[in-house]
Amino acid sequence: MDNFKSGFVGIFGKPNAGKSTLMNAILNEKLAIVSPKAQTTRNKILGILTEKNYQIIFSDTPGLLNSSYKLHERMMQEVAQVKQGTDVVLYIMDANDDVPENIALLETLKSKSATILVINKIDKAKPSKIEHVKEAFTKLNYVKKIIEVSALQKLNLDNLIGSLVELLPAMPAYYDEDTLTDKPMRFFVSEIIREKLFFELDEELPYHSAVIVRTFEEKTTLTKIVAEIIVSRETQKGIIIGKGGSMISKIGQLAREDIEKFIDRKVFLELRVKVRNDWRNNNLYLKEYGY
């Protein structure tokens, strides 16, 4: 295919900068879960945008952070792996966030790839603040472009995509045109359930939780799913189950509705809660749970 461009774009930034929201908005598909809480994304998630003249393979990465658990170390390893194979670095920052801190984080990436700064949430920032951010990042010679967007409002995304395509190498497509991601269905089911934990539970508890799909059976009239919610302590198990099973029932209902939309099929969902002491620091558990 003449003049076809294809390449890998890594999405980096602080927790809660809007990385997952941006990828979902560009693909017009909810591949990455989002919540108001930081560090919602734990695994790199591939999202593939294929058009007539180009294919962009996005990697949404966990937010850049200092490691305090082995789980965090695994998350930062994911970031390092994405950086290695990236044609373009997309560094996204909240327009209202601290500029020196973001510059320092971008410097720690030490990427040799072309870099685009995405100033996100411009609908919630004063023009003077946006200009301040642009002025600071313009001084970095490896930042090739600065694009202002609102991922949530889908503002200026066409301009961003056009700028990305300009920087991609002339290459044939890496994936078939109808491929949207490299992740299996089980992964997205577990992520949808985990998203409900972030919305329905108190501040810290979702960070102590993991979700693993044990059964995914496509039957004649519906899909049967059995998933385990893993927590660190017995008290956490009680909170997730709730009085008379009220909380686990609510989480299950909300998750089932979203899973049915995602796979376009009726779903029978069974949730179980298991305690695995300090699983976030246990290499065997981390491997079992996909980290």
N, C-alpha and C positions, 0 to 999 in steps of 0.2 A: 504494500500500500504506500503510494508516494506521499511524502511530507507528513507521514504519521509520526506522532510523538507519544512517548510512553515513559513513565518513570515513577519513582517512589518518593513520597512526600511524608516526612515525619512531623507530627504535630506535637510540639513541646510547650511547656509553660508551667506556672505554679498551679497547685490545686485550686480548683474553682475559677480558673480564668475563663472557662467556657470552651475547652477543647472538644469535649464530647458533643456539646450542643452545636458547635461549628460543623463537625463532620456529619452529624445527623442532618443538619440543614442543607449542606452541599449535596448530599446523596438523596435528600428527600425521603429518607427511611430511617427509622429509629433502630440503629445497630448498637449504639453505646448508651448505657443507662445514665441518667442524670439525676442529681438531687441537689438541694441547697447546701448539703454538707460537703466539705472538702474530702479529697482522696476517695471519691466514689469508684473511679476506674482503677482496677488492679492489674489487668492484663492488657497487653497491646491488642488492639482490635483493628483488623484490616477492613477497609471499606474501599470499594473499587468503582470509580466513575468512568464509564466508557461512552464516548461520543464518536461522531463520524471521523474526526481527525486526531483524536487523542485518547489516551487512557491514563488516568491518574490513580495511583494506588496509595491511599492514605493509611498511615498508621497512627491511630489515636493512642497516646501513651499515658501511663500514670503521671500525676503531677509530681514535679521535681521536689524532693524532700530529703531531709537527713534520715539515715536509717536508724531506727530504734528497736526493730524486731527483725527476725530473719525474713518475715513476710515482706517488710519494707525493702530489705536488701534484694529480694527476688524482684520486686517491682522496679527497683533502680537498674537491675540487670537487664530487664526488658527495655528500659529507656536506652541503655548503652547499645543493645543489639540493634534497635531501630536506627540509632544514629549512624552505625557502621554502614548500613546499606541504603542510605538516603541520598537522593539526587538534590532535593531541596529541603531546607529546614524551614518549617513554618513555626515561628515563635509567637505565641499568643499571650497578650497581657490585658488585664482589665484596665480600661482607660483611667480609672480612679486609683489604681494601685501605685505602690511606691516605685519610682523610676530607678534609683540606684540599685535596689534589691533585684529588680528584673534584669538590669544590665549585667549584674554580677552573676546571676543564674545563667543567662545566655552565654556569658564568657566561659562558664564551667563546662558547657557542652563541647567547646573546642572543636567545632565541626569545620571541615574544609569545604563543605557544600555551600552553594548559594543560599542566602538567608532572606526570608521575607518576614518583617515584623507585622503582625496583625494586631491592631488596637481594637479591642472588642468592647462592647457595651457603650458605644458612643452615644446611644440614645439616653444614657444616664450620666453623661459627663458634660461639663462646661467646655465650650470651644477653647478657652484659654488653657485648660488642663490638657486637652488633646494636642494643642500646639506645643506645649511644654514637653510632652512625651516625644513628639516628632523631632523637635529640636535636639533632644538628648541622643536619640538613636541615629539621627542623620550623621553624627560624628563617627559612627562605627563604619569603617569602609567596607566591611563584608556584608552589611545589611543593604541588599540590592534594591529593595522596595519597601515602602511603608504603606499599608492599606488600612483604612478605617472601616470597621464593619459593626453591625449588630447581628450576631448569630441568631439570637432569639427572634428578632424582627425580620431576619433574612435580608438585611440591608447591605447593598454593595457586594454581594457574593459573586456576581458575574465579573466584576472588575478583578476580584481576587483570583477566580479561576483563570481568567485571561492572563494574568501576571504569572501564574504557575505554569501554564502551558508554554509561555515564552521561554522559561528557564529549563524546560524538560529537554532531554536529548532526543534526536531523531531515532526512534526505535519502534519495532513492531510491538503489538500488544502482548503483554505477558499472560493475560487471562482471556478466556472466551468472553464475548461481549455481553452475555447474559449473567455472568458471575458477579455477585455483589459483595461477597466476603469469602474468606477462607475458613471461617469458623463453623463447626457443626451445629445442628439445631439444638442439641443438648446444652451447649454453651449459652445460647441466647435464653433458653428456658431458665437456666440457673441464674442468669443475670437479671431477668425480669423479677424473679422471686427476691433476689438480693435488693433490688431497687425498692421493693415494698417494705423491706426491713428498714431502709434508710428513711422512708417517709413516715412509718408508723411507730418506730421505736425512739427512745430517748437518745440524746447526743452520742454516748460512747458505745452503746450496745451493738450497733451495726458493724463497728470496726472489729468486734470480737467474734463476728459471725462469718461463716462461709456456707455456700450451698453446693451440694453435689447431687446430680440427677442419677438415681440408681436404676430406674426403669423408664424406658421410652418405647412404648409398644403402639404401633398403628393398627388398630382393630377396624372392623368393618364400618362402624358408625361413629367411632371417636378415637382419640389418642389417649392412652392411659399413661400417666406420668406419676412416678413416685420419687420424691426428692427429700433429702435430709438437710436440715439446717444444723450446722455444727456451731457449738458455742464453747467457751472456755470454762464456764463454771455452772454448777447446779442451779444457783440462784438466777442465772441468765435464762436457763431453760424454763423456769417457772414464769418469768416475765413474758417470754415469747409465747408460751401456751396461754397465759392469761387466766382470769377467773372463769372457771367452767369451760375453758377452751375458747374463750371469746376472741383473744388476740390472734391465735393461730388460725381461727376460722376466718377472721377478717382479712388477714394476709393472704390466705389461700384463695378467698373469693376474688380479691383485687388482682392477684397474680393470674388466676385462671382466666379472667376476662381479657387481660392483655395478651396472654399466651394464645388464646383463641383467635384474637385479631391478627397476631403475628403469623400463625401457621394456617389461618383460615380454615379451622376445623374445630369441632366440638372436643372438649378436653375433660377428662376425669383426672383431677389432681389430688394426690395424697401427700401431705407434708408430715414429716417426723422430725423430732428435735433430739439431737445426740450431743452429749458432753464429751469433749476431748480436751483434757487439761492442757492449757498453754499451747494449743495447736499452732499458734503463730510463730513459735520458736522451735517447732519440731520438723526437721527436714523430711521425715517419712510422711507425716500428715500433709505438709505443704505440697509434696509431689503428688500424693493421692488426690488432693483437691485442685490440682491443675496449676500450681504456682511454681 
